[in-house]
Amino acid sequence: MISDITVGHVYRSPSGLPFQVLAKAAHGQDCSLSMIVYQNLTATYDYPPGKTWVESESMFLKQFTEYDSGVYYDFNHAATPQGARL
């Protein structure tokens, strides 16, 4: 389970696919609801890479996980600028 979300980092979806966090935002009708804007880096079963998604921060924290090895782990732990894209 994730404890904090970093803009620019890549996280694993429940289906095992990589998604990169593009921004943190607030919901348009309820500014107290924190939202996460993210993008798939590989094709999903119904969308090509680059589709933008939005989910509440609380749901993102429950469903997504951090990478503990591999290219996305290396990317997340390299000295990359905030919001960097692969």
Secondary structure, DSSP 8 states (H G I E B T S, - for coil): --S---TT-EEE-TTS-EEEEEEEEE-SS-TTSEEEEEEESS--SSS-TT-EEEEEHHHHHHH-EE--SSHHHHHHHS---TT---
